[in-house]
Amino acid sequence: MNHKKYKNLIDEYFFGEINSREKIELEEHLKNCDLCRSEFNSAKVLKDSLMQDKLPEPDENLLKQARNQLQSNLRKEITHSGFFQKLNGMFSSSFFFTPQLAAAALSVLIIGVFIGYFLFNSTGTMHYSLESPQPQKTNQQAVLSGETKISNIRFIDKNAADGTVDFTFDAVKPMHIKGKINDPQVQNVLLYSMLNEDNPGTRLNTINLINSSKQEQPDSEIKNALLSVVKFDNNQGVRLEAMKLLKKFNYDDQIKKTMIYVLQNDSSSGMRIEAMNRLVEANKTGSEFSPADLSVFREKMKQDNNNYIRYQAKTVLKENN
Amino acid sequence: MTQQETELIIRAQNGNISAFEELIYNYDKKVLALAMKYVKNEDDAKDIYQDVFIRVFRGLKKFQFKSEFSTWLYRIVTNVCLTHKTKSNRREFVSINPSEENEKMNTAIELIDEEPDPERVIKSAEISEHITEALESLSPRQKMIFMLKHYEGYKLKEIAEMLQCGEGTIKKYLFDAVRKMRTQLADIYYA
């Protein structure tokens, strides 16, 4: 008798991987085989024990810490990838002082001598790249005028014996932008600043700047950024200002979810109160709560350490019963 | 995969961070819980969590909907967990040769009496503790497969897809793990 086969079938049986034909075959075999029946019983004991062993839910604080840390890591990722990287390259020199900038300035001092020599002593071709993978030709005047920083010179033709040289370099220029708040270029900088700037003061100024605009309802990209700030910015003042600015936007499901998230997770009672007020206000004007939303209110009614929130949660539950 | 999840993935692929967060917050609690059970250490579990979701963020653009998102996600989870063990050097060597692990499994399992003592009713927390201890006797790969099956309820086929190997191999790992655990728990559940 092939006991090994039935041992495997027993395990398959307890893990729900057995088919009906095999199940019948196993049951028949167990009727007549003491050895396999013993195996079956011991497997059952383990299975019964396992049934009582569920994966414990992680501690809420641990989850919150992990999410906050992830949010911070994502910001770094965004800074170093794709569009934002390009944006960073274009604008960082005008707004921030960085070690890279210092290195670039030092490079300019050293390499400037060589550039001067090549520019005024040869008629050779010159390329430059502005954070672009493909070097572009430019004229000497454009490079030498203004505050362009030159760095990272790479010689293509190192041999000047024939009277010509060929090299590329990076030119980083401080930028100044003036435009409407919905201008894509302006908006890109504002989004970058709101989501990636390390200094909370700058993030706050960006939000205040958008808030002070006369525009009734800024662009949806700004809204998405604000929702992210409200949920994850590590500075309470920045979160609160973003929350206030969100009032400019029509209430929708995305905002509702964010308010619920804040109510559920924010450590600041001020933020939770703002979120609660927005939810209550929307509810009065026709927005309905889902059963999941109401369970958050139920939890708040029982557990929140703020009296106002507990009271409001109770009122919401009463009115939505 | 639900329509809502598909939409979230597409929006996240297009750079919408809110969508990305909404997407992963459907899973991150479970991932953290699994990591906690796997490493039994909050700091390591948090490291795994970060590593997993940063990899998800980086790789999401390449996700082509050829599998369930959860399968793709848990493929990353298993990779990170198995690598994490190697990196931290706190656990045993991860064998890539199934026969090598099987040799370790040759310890007899026939020490178990047929009938369990009905009086030995063990509280749920104690059971969990015993099982966690027994899990430590498994190789990293056995442990991960066992956890995906038992705690997450994945089918062998799905686990095979996650670990990118044959269903038969997964079955062997799982059943070896179960028998090893039975041996480990024999003294507790049988008089």
HADDOCK unambig.tbl for C-alpha pairs under 7 A between the chains (distance, minus, plus):
assign (segid A and resid 11 and name CA) (segid B and resid 175 and name CA) 6.50 0.50 0.50
assign (segid A and resid 38 and name CA) (segid B and resid 114 and name CA) 5.24 0.50 0.50
assign (segid A and resid 41 and name CA) (segid B and resid 114 and name CA) 6.50 0.50 0.50
assign (segid A and resid 42 and name CA) (segid B and resid 112 and name CA) 6.97 0.50 0.50
assign (segid A and resid 42 and name CA) (segid B and resid 114 and name CA) 6.59 0.50 0.50
assign (segid A and resid 46 and name CA) (segid B and resid 182 and name CA) 6.49 0.50 0.50
assign (segid A and resid 49 and name CA) (segid B and resid 127 and name CA) 6.68 0.50 0.50
assign (segid A and resid 52 and name CA) (segid B and resid 124 and name CA) 5.98 0.50 0.50
assign (segid A and resid 53 and name CA) (segid B and resid 124 and name CA) 6.72 0.50 0.50
assign (segid A and resid 53 and name CA) (segid B and resid 127 and name CA) 6.66 0.50 0.50
assign (segid A and resid 53 and name CA) (segid B and resid 128 and name CA) 5.11 0.50 0.50
assign (segid A and resid 54 and name CA) (segid B and resid 151 and name CA) 6.67 0.50 0.50
assign (segid A and resid 55 and name CA) (segid B and resid 33 and name CA) 6.65 0.50 0.50
assign (segid A and resid 55 and name CA) (segid B and resid 151 and name CA) 6.09 0.50 0.50
assign (segid A and resid 56 and name CA) (segid B and resid 33 and name CA) 6.50 0.50 0.50
assign (segid A and resid 57 and name CA) (segid B and resid 33 and name CA) 5.88 0.50 0.50
assign (segid A and resid 58 and name CA) (segid B and resid 29 and name CA) 6.82 0.50 0.50
assign (segid A and resid 58 and name CA) (segid B and resid 32 and name CA) 6.66 0.50 0.50
assign (segid A and resid 58 and name CA) (segid B and resid 33 and name CA) 5.26 0.50 0.50
assign (segid A and resid 63 and name CA) (segid B and resid 29 and name CA) 6.89 0.50 0.50
assign (segid A and resid 66 and name CA) (segid B and resid 46 and name CA) 5.98 0.50 0.50
assign (segid A and resid 70 and name CA) (segid B and resid 50 and name CA) 5.88 0.50 0.50
assign (segid A and resid 224 and name CA) (segid B and resid 18 and name CA) 6.54 0.50 0.50
assign (segid A and resid 228 and name CA) (segid B and resid 18 and name CA) 6.07 0.50 0.50
